[in-house]
Amino acid sequence: MSDRERQFQYMLFNSYEYIIFYSIFFLVFFLLKTIKQQLFLIVVASLYFYGAWSAIHVLLLLFVCGVAFGAQYFERYKKITFVSVSILLSVLAVFKYYNFFAEQFNTMGFGIESSALLLPMGISFYVFQAISFVVDRKRGHIDKVSFTELVAYISFFPQLVAGPIVRASVFLPQLLEKRQFSKQLFYSGFLLFCMGMFKKVVIADNLGVFVDEIYASAGETTAGNHLFAFYFYAIQIYYDFCGYSEMAIGIARTLGFKFPRNFARPYLSASITEFWRRWHISLSSWLRDYLYISLGGNRKGLVRTYVNLALVMLFGGLWHGAAWTFVVWGALHGGLLVIERLFNYAPQSKATRLAGQFITFHIVCISWVFFRSPDFQVAGEFFAGLTSFDTITVVTTKFTAFKCLMFIPLFVFIEYFSTARTFLVLRNKIKLGITMLIAAFIFLLFGNFAESPFIYFQF
């Protein structure tokens, strides 16, 4: 395990430290009598939560909050929104992309020293929330807020490090009302949290063991191993991130806050356009509303529309990480979005949708190879290993592979026959009790309790 992974292990949702932290927060939060007291507790707890990973980076988080806060008090200056957003993006660029661009310039003969700056956990998410506040203020969607209210919004601990990216116009009005304990919200939030935990610990983390092993030996093992990893990673990253989102939304819900969902069964999409309406909804809608529309959207002709789509997805790829593999991943999705729009591709009939779902899923799986690979060499070796058809039926790590295969029917059942809403509206206590007992048995028997960091913590 790398030093960076060890740093991300503190205060994971499935750690004892987090359970103690949340329990204390929950008890104190609902004992407080005023909105100001609850806001103050959110700020203190969130900064402590973030500081448990890196105390020095709390200052950076507060700086980002300060830039967003300052923008509302200098609104009389025409360029303040542009300046504020530029500063926020510059902060993101320095910490996330400096080394990447330094390496690119060094390959061209420039002597630029790399930086020892550690990438702040969750910086992509809280910077985007800060930008949401600045732009929503400019558009007149929200009123002025105090610094405490703004810090509470940007640093709210359940979704601070990996989203979902909650809009200022959605979250701030809830912060400005005193939260009362609701048995219904706590019940539904707890069930949602349990579902997310199950997806992460039972399915994603077990599949991740096999995937990591195969990618570490990409091109050197059998095509059968590569084929399993090809499909397993698609499920791993989905349930790792979807699991986090549901846990974060569930925790917020137990505290009386309602966040929009972040995933809507994306692998049932019949096109890439539909996929991005279902996958990481908070990011795709953010890119649409704050970048695509700002670039002109579809208001400046077809050519400009296609260019805007491609640029947005390139930016989305680069948002995920400073590597050319992420750029290719974003470019691939952007190019497909342009092609679908060009030919007005939108399958409607049952047959065309089934075909579209099959094709879309496999295109997404191909793109995940670039997303998962640290560089093009590994991606190339993985594709080469995947196409060594003479060993397509050979699986060398049989125990791990077939253990993972057991989770595929469970994954299919959850995706096709069960949703979060199914559990939230399940009123029959006997059926609910049986469901929870079965889930608890599977969880305890097959759960991977190695405290694996969430994949999106690195973004």
VOPA-663907 format. One record per residue (C-alpha): x, y, z. Coordinates in steps of 0.001 Angstrom, whole numbers. Each point is the difference from the previous one (the first is absolute). Layout:
       x       y       z
       X       Y       Z
...
END
This chain:
       x       y       z
       0       0       0
    1366    3443    -939
     556    2843    2467
   -2765    1924   -1737
   -2479   -2833     538
     928    -135    3686
    -672    3725     300
   -3493    -493   -1432
    -891   -2752    2422
    -614    2184    3023
   -3677     804     650
   -1391   -2215   -2751
   -3748    -563     289
     627   -3633     918
    2614     776    2681
    -517     -40    3760
    1352    3555     212
   -2752    1250   -2286
   -2748   -1877    1861
    1094    1623    3281
     326    3414   -1658
   -3441    -187   -1630
   -1716   -1326    3147
    1279    2878    2117
    -906    2526   -2697
   -3496   -1445    -410
    -782     106    3719
    1263    3555     476
   -1499    1330   -3258
   -3605    -671     956
     486    1225    3572
     919    3476   -1248
   -2839    2519      90
     840    2555   -2692
    1007      92   -3652
    3216    1867     842
    1040   -2684    2463
    -629   -2756   -2526
    1910    1897   -2681
    2925     539    2351
      81   -3702     845
     -48    -939   -3699
    2959    2299    -656
    2056   -1225    2964
    -746   -3671    -661
     648     285   -3745
    3325    1767     477
     997   -2576    2599
   -1021   -2790   -2367
    2123    1472   -2805
    2838     900    2357
     208   -3621    1144
    1425    -704   -3460
    2209    3107    -250
    -205    2931    2412
    1956    2349   -2274
   -2462    -479   -2857
   -2811    1350    2151
    1532    3421    -725
    -346    -643   -3732
   -3631    -997     462
    -646    3206    1952
    1800    2027   -2679
   -2333   -1422   -2653
   -2950     913    2219
    1445    3487     432
     279     572   -3746
   -3616   -1058    -536
   -1147    2106    2956
    1872    3081   -1216
   -1635    -211   -3424
   -3435     878    1396
    1303    3172    1645
    1660    1364   -3116
   -2882    -660   -2375
     -39    3604   -1141
    3193    -740   -1937
    -907   -1483   -3378
    2939   -2384    -146
    -244   -1356    3559
   -1684   -3258   -1022
    2630    -615   -2674
    2826     850    2423
   -1410   -2169    2799
    -572   -3018   -2242
    3475     469   -1509
    1572     -17    3469
   -1917   -3133     982
     991   -1804   -3194
    3594    1149     498
      61   -1568    3451
   -1240   -3238   -1522
    2519     224   -2843
    3017     625    2246
    -641   -2886    2343
   -1366   -2457   -2544
    1748     745   -3278
    3298    1787     704
    2116   -3150       3
   -1798   -1346   -3066
     714    3089   -2102
    3513     318    1412
     746   -3509   -1251
   -1433     816   -3430
    2146    3131    -319
    3075   -1887    1218
    -427   -2504   -2820
     352    3004   -2337
    3274    1056    1600
   -1210    2472    2613
    1599    -304    3437
   -3060     306    2221
     231   -1520    3440
   -2819   -2222    1176
   -1859     889    3174
    -223   -2015    3205
   -3517    1289     636
   -2391   -2705    1175
   -3292     -75   -1878
   -2633    1138    2530
   -2701   -2610     484
   -3307     973   -1628
    1321    3254   -1471
   -1788    -554   -3319
   -3323    -347    1795
     174    2924    2415
    1457    2374   -2599
   -2921    -816   -2302
   -2445     662    2837
    1669    3358     619
    -342     850   -3700
   -3661   -1050     193
    -531    2580    2752
    1791    2808   -1868
   -1890    -595   -3265
   -3390    -561    1668
     435    3311    1850
     792    1733   -3285
   -3092   -1531   -1612
   -2172    1094    2922
    -933   -3528    1095
    1054     464    3636
     221    2800    2556
    3067    1200    1861
    1160   -2253    2807
    2328     284    2972
    3480   -1493     -26
   -1110   -2693    2466
   -2877    -996   -2283
    2289    -141   -3022
    2650   -2097    1769
   -2720   -2364    1222
   -1192    -407   -3603
    3403    -555   -1603
    1522   -2166    2752
   -3018   -2120    1051
    1747   -3193    1056
   -2251   -2769   -1435
     718    1006   -3599
    3127    2130     404
    2592   -2327   -1512
   -1867   -1792   -2803
   -3304    1719    -589
   -2641      48   -1180
     563    3581   -1137
   -2996    1693    1601
   -1106    3351   -1437
      23    3045    2248
   -3591     708   -1054
   -1010   -3480    1217
    1957    -283    3248
     176    3522    1449
   -3775     402     508
      57   -3230    2035
    2903    1269    2112
   -1965    3127     837
   -2779   -2008    1635
     372   -1730    3347
     266   -3739    -475
   -2410   -2039    2084
     377   -3713     586
   -2279   -1947   -2333
    -553   -3681     606
    -959    -485   -3653
    3083    1808   -1340
    2276   -1843    2419
   -1517   -3339    -943
     274     588   -3756
    3469    1543     338
    1245   -2956    2024
   -1324   -2481   -2574
    1631    1980   -2806
    3282      78    1919
    -177   -3786     515
    -649    -551   -3698
    3012    2143    -921
    2182   -1795    2543
   -1097   -3373   -1393
     855    1040   -3564
    3422    1263    1058
    1154   -2661    2485
   -1579   -3132   -1446
     109     564   -3763
    2401    2817    -943
    2822    -846    2412
     -67   -3727    -783
      76     623   -3746
    2771    2539     552
    2338   -2662    1391
    -143   -1911   -3286
     105    3121   -2186
    3085    1379    1759
    1810   -3314    -424
    -670    -182   -3733
     841    3634    -747
    3250    -414    1940
     941   -2784   -2447
   -1740    1391   -3096
    1119   -1796   -3155
    1788   -2709    1956
   -2974   -2147     993
   -2741   -1774   -1934
   -2725    1516   -2142
   -2534   -1636    2297
    1378    1969    2940
     -69    3201   -2052
   -3582    -659   -1068
   -1146    -428    3594
    1846    3190    1030
   -1525    1830   -2986
   -3516    -571    1321
     796     -71    3717
    1503    3489     -44
   -3155    1447   -1581
   -1972   -1337    2952
    2690     879    2546
     256    3687    -866
   -3775     323    -277
    -773   -1548    3382
    2994    1609    1661
   -1140    3471   -1009
   -3735    -656      81
     499   -1603    3425
    1773    3119    1287
   -2683    2275   -1424
   -2803   -1998    1604
    1841     -89    3328
     580    3777    -139
   -3598     723   -1013
   -1223   -2414    2679
    2080    1639    2739
   -1203    3447   -1026
   -3563   -1316       4
     279   -1279    3587
     929    3577     918
   -3043    1417   -1790
    1637    1056   -3295
   -1261   -1177   -3377
    2504    -358   -2841
    -849   -1005   -3578
    1106   -3458   -1109
    3283    -352   -1857
    -592   -3197   -2000
   -3015   -1399   -1837
    1009   -3514   -1151
    2377    1294   -2712
     824   -3395   -1516
   -3576    -233   -1252
     709    2969   -2293
    -604    -523   -3716
    2358    2807   -1078
    2960    1965    1317
   -2248    3055     234
   -2349   -1927    2260
    2951   -1407    1949
    1062    3503     990
   -3517     778    1165
     244   -2993    2347
    3679    -101    1020
    1452    2413    2610
   -3033    2216    -518
    1297    2790    2231
    3168     374   -2121
   -1642    -384   -3421
   -2718    2524     892
    2661    2338    1459
    2015    -163   -3229
   -3171     656   -1986
   -1254    2961    2048
    3267    1717     881
    2289    -836   -2935
   -1987   -1133   -3046
   -2580    2788     313
    2729    2563     801
    1801   -1006   -3209
   -3174     690   -1956
   -1640   -3418     171
   -1981    -651   -3171
    -867    3649    -581
    2794     798   -2464
    -481   -2497   -2792
     677   -3680    -538
    3780     199    -347
     359    2005    3191
   -2342   -2435    1778
    2202   -2948    -966
    3140    1859    1047
   -1582     892    3347
    -987   -3624     631
    3506   -1213    -757
    1619    2700    2157
   -2290    -726    2936
     837   -3711     -45
    3714     710    -399
    -233    2210    3068
   -1998   -2713    1767
    2729   -2505    -765
    2732    2316    1246
   -2085     733    3126
     414   -3644     975
    3767     135      13
    3207    1405   -1460
     796   -2689   -2569
    -373    -413   -3741
   -2021   -3155     588
   -2724    2121    1599
     158    2394   -2950
    -506   -2919   -2407
   -2851   -1303    2169
   -1696    3412    -149
     719     424   -3717
   -1503   -3415    -769
   -3234     865    1799
     -45    3484   -1516
     466   -1349   -3509
   -2819   -2500     467
   -2315    2708    1344
     711    2064   -3104
    -674   -2973   -2317
   -3267    -835    1751
   -1158    3600    -248
    1104     238   -3618
   -2122   -3020    -990
   -2745     722    2530
     576   -3438    1517
   -2610    -815    2638
   -1267   -3623     -84
   -3648    -306     987
   -1340   -3462    -860
     652   -2936    2296
    2259   -1749   -2517
    2115    3077    -774
     271     824    3682
    1225   -3499     824
    2595     221   -2750
     916    3503    1123
     412   -1118    3598
    2332   -2811   -1034
    2122    2243   -2230
      60    2934    2437
    1015   -2185    2919
    2947   -1458   -1911
    1125    3400   -1279
     -40    1252    3588
    1986   -3077    1095
    2619     719   -2685
     281    3586    1212
     444   -1236    3579
    3249   -1691   -1050
    1509    3447    -639
   -1559    1321    3195
    1482   -2831    2108
    3428    -143   -1650
    2705    2299    1427
    1460     528   -3497
    -383   -1020   -3637
    2522   -2807     355
   -2174   -1812    2542
   -3135     709   -2062
    1688   -1394   -3113
    1224   -3073    1851
   -3476    -592    1415
   -1645     188   -3428
    2702   -2263   -1440
    -572   -2538    2773
   -3746     231    -506
     323    -989   -3651
    2291   -3016     511
   -2846   -2284    -977
    1973   -3237     391
    -221     417    3799
   -3495    1476     172
   -1317   -3012    1946
    2925    -131    2423
    -428    1574    3439
    3061    -353    2222
   -1293    1674    3150
   -3001   -2280     128
    -981     371    3637
     -81    3797     -91
   -1650      70   -3432
   -2786   -2414     833
    -549    1624    3374
    -540    3256   -1903
   -2320   -1725   -2458
   -2335    -803    2879
    -688    3715     386
   -1117     513   -3622
   -3525   -1450     497
    -273    2165    3124
    1047    3049   -2009
   -2540    -820   -2742
   -2743    -462    2593
     732    3359    1635
     148    1823   -3338
   -3027   -1536   -1686
   -2343    -883    2829
     930    2310    2827
     596    3697     492
     535    2219    2990
   -3688     915    -212
    -953   -3677     307
    1561    -137    3440
   -1185    3421    1062
   -3647    -803    -667
      98   -3620    1187
   -2691     182    2681
    -453   -3675     802
    2114    -484    3112
     266   -3758    -476
    1282     321   -3592
    2302    2824    1001
    1326   -1999    2936
     694   -3053   -2166
    1701    2177   -2629
    2197    1669    2611
     939   -3350    1583
    1017   -1474   -3343
    1982    3132    -878
    1692     -25    3430
     926   -3678    -411
    1561     629   -3432
    1701    3120    1348
    1612   -1804    2939
     888   -3094   -2015
    1429    1625   -3132
     763    3607     979
    3514    1240    -655
     862    1875    3199
    3481    1138   -1022
   -1138    3669      62
     779     594   -3667
     -85    3702    -885
   -2738    1152   -2353
    1243     351   -3581
   -1289    3565    -333
    1932    1177    3061
    2940     555   -2350
   -1982    2527   -2045
END
